[in-house]
């Protein structure tokens, strides 16, 4: 009787071990699942960053603001100045293939609450309603185009800046996106010590504007930045390029902080127009 019990115990134990091996082999940590992915290539950092980090493009440290996630871009809204601290988004070559016309449906942003900027604040102000996320980058659909006309994406811009070198830079970024396939862009205003306002809702007039661009695709990983005073500028873009580190020092915003430290330091310390 004892021998029979021992045989049964060994039989069940053997079945248990086989079942455990089966589970480990087919469902163990080496198998990919919907929550993550496995990449045995240690040099594949760019792939990891794209999948895990760039679901959020928001900068790190910077001016306090209300984060508003729109469908095609994210912004940090400054309730005091009635506009974004920054706007960030991804621009791809695929997004630039369609040519949806401008909707020009400027409107207040319900997410910004009471006292937010309205189109009327800009009337007879002498300033253009300047886009931070450009309408020209969102021509791939009427919905995306319309989203750029929400007033939290608008800042008071000098007419000569808006129609001059700022427009040139926006067009240049689109050319870079066509060539390099995928860019990450952050744009915003910078305010001085003595802030002028316009309109009934006292929308602040920026003293400067900035734009930083990241290309995080191999083999041409690179970054570049620009800072413009809110006035006419006769200089040429190649001579105005600065490092992203310089824009960070000027604005107090930590861009692309989700990058691995080594990549961030290398990308943000240089601004070589020839690389673009």
N, C-alpha and C positions, 0 to 999 in steps of 0.2 A: 504493500500500500504506500509506504514511504517512497519507494523508488518511483512509483507512478506519479506521485505528487511532484517529485523533483523533475521528472521529465516534462510535466505540464508547465512548471515554472520556467524551465529553460526555453520551452517553446514560445511562451508569451514574451519572455525577455527578448528573444531573438526577433520576434515580430516587431516589438517596440523599437529596437535599434534600427531595423531596416526602415521603419516608418520615419524615424528621426533623420536618418541619412537622406531619405527622399525629400523631406521638407527643406532641409538645409540646401540641398543641391538645386531645387527648383525655385525656392522662395527666399533664399538667403540674401545677405547684404550686397552680393555682387549683381543682383538682378535690378534693372532700372524699374522705377515706378512713376506714378503721376506726380509725386511730390518732389522729385529730384532727378538727377541724372548722374551717370558715372562717366568719368573721363580719365582714362589711364595715362593720357599724354600730359605730362606736367607742364609742357610748354603751351597748353591750350588755355591760358588765362583769359584771353579775349572772349572765347566762347562762354566760359563760366560767367564772366561779368555781364555779357549780353543777356544770358538767361536768368541770372539770379538777381542782378543789381539794377539794370536799367529798366525794370518795371516802374521804378521811381527815379526821375531825373532831377528831383529837387536838390538845390544846393544844401550844404550843411549849415554852418554858422552864418548869421547875417542879421539884418534888421528884423525885428519881430513883425509877424504878419499872420493873417488868416489864410491858411492854405485852401485854395479852391481848385478842385480837380475837374476840369472840363474834359470833354471827350477826346480832344486832339491836342491839348496843351494843359500844363499845370502852372498856377501862379501863386505868389504870396501877396495878399492884398493888404495895403497899408491904410487903415481907417483914418489916420490923421491927414495923410496927403491925398486921399481919394483916388488912388491908382495903385498899380502893382509895384512891389519892391523889385520883383523879377518875374519873368515868364520863361518857361523852359519847355522844349519839345524836341521830338526827333523829326528830321527831314530826310526823306529818301528820294532817290531818282524816280521811283515808281509814282510817288505822290505828285510829280511835276509833269506827268504825261497828259493829263486832262487840262481843259481850259475853261472852267466854269467862270462866268462873269461875276463882277462885283455885285454884292447884294445891297451894300450901302445902308443896311438896316441898323444904324447906330441906336443903341438902347441901353438903359440902366441895367446893371447886373443885380438880379433879385438876391443872389447869394451875399452881396455886400451890405445889405440892410439899409436902414433909413439914413438919409443924408449923403448917399453915394452920388457920384458924378452922373450928370445927365448930358445929352447932346446940347441942351440949351446953355449949359455953363460955358461952352466954347464960342457962342455967338458974339461977334464983335469984339472978341478978346485979342485978336491979332495973332493967335496961335492956331496951328493946324491940329486936327485930331489925329495924332501920330500913332500908328500901330506899333506894338511891341512884338507880338507874333504877326508877321506880315500877312495881309490878305493874299499876296502873290504866292505865298508858300502853301496855301490851302485851296488851290483851284481844283483839287481832285473830286470835290463834291460840293453841292450847294449847302449842305449842312455844315461842313467844315468851314467853308467861306463865311457863312453867316456867323459862326461862332467867334470869328475875329473882330466882329463889330460890337461886341459887348464892351461897355465902357471901362470895365476893369482892365481891359487889354489896350487901353488908349491913354496917351500922355500928351500934354501940351508941348508941341514941337514948333520951333522956329520954322517959318515957311521955307526959308532958303536951305536950312539943314534937311528938312523933310523931302524937299524936291531936288536936293543936290546930292551931296556925298553920302547921306544916309540911304537914299534910294540906290545909289551905286553899290553900296555895300550889300544891301539886300539882294540885288541882282547878281553880285559876285558870289554870294553864298549859295544861291540857286545853281550857278554854274559849277561850283565845287561839289554840290550834292549830286549833280548829274555825272560828274567825273568820278567821284569817290564813293558813290552809291548810298552812303548813309552817314549823316552827321547829327551831332547832338548840340543844341544851341540854347544859350541863355542870354536874355536881353533885359535891360531895365534902365530906370532913371537914377540919377544921383542928385541929391539936394544940397544946397549950400547952407551957410549959417543964417542968412536972411532970406526967407522964402516968400516969394511973391505968389499970390493966389488969383484965380479967375472965377467968375460966376457966383451965383447965389450959394452954391455948396462949397465954395472956397477950395477949388482944386489947385493943388500946388504946382508951380512951374519948375521943372527940373533945371539945374544948372548944367548938368552933363547927361549924356547917355552912354551906355556901354553895351558891348556884344562880345561874347566869347563862343568859340566854335571848337568842337572836338571831333576828330576823325579817329575812331578806335578800331579800325579794321586793318589787319596786316595786309601788305608789308609796310604801309605808309602811315603808321600811327603818329598823330601830331595834334597840336593845338595852337590857337592863335587868338588874340584879343584886340579890341579897339575901344578907345574912349574919345568921345566927341563933345566939345562944348556946344551948348544949345544955341548955336548961331551959324551963320554961313561959314563954310570952310572951303578954301581954294586949293588945299593940298591934295596930293594923290594918295590913294589907298595904300600902296606898298610902303610909303614913308610914314604911315600912321599906325602900322601894326605894332603891337606890344605883346609881351608875354602874358599869359593868364595869371601868373604870379603878380604882375604889375597891376592888373585889374582887381585882383583880390585885395592888394594893399590899398588901393584907391577906394574901393567900395565897402570893405569889411565883410565881404561875402566869400564863403569857402565853396568854390565850384568843384564839381566832379569828385567830391570827397569819398564816394563809394569805390573809387578805383583803388587797386593795391598801391600802397605807399610808394613803392619804387617806380611804378608807372606814372603816378600822379606827379611826383617830383620831376621826372624826366620830361613829361609832356608840358608841364606848366611853366618851366623855367625858360623856355626858348620861344621865339616868334620869328621864324624864317619864312618869309613870303615865298622864297624859291621852292620850298617843300610843297607848296600848294599848287 
